[in-house]
Amino acid sequence: MNQFYYDAVTKMEQLGVDDEYIQGWQCGFLQNPKREEQRLTEAYEAGYGDGEEKNTDNFGDWVKG
């Protein structure tokens, strides 16, 4: 298990980040293919892009409030 990945996902869960964003981030980080088009959401796509870049700077934008 990659410690950076584990720490990032744990932090997102603790902050209450949108589940769609987390799933997108995980898929992007792991370089999985994107979901089929009809299941894409704005949060998922944002997470996917950040995950691909291994970016942890935008979590706060997706905290459920």
Helices and strands as residue ranges (DSSP letters): H 3-15, H 19-29, G 37-39, H 42-52, G 59-62
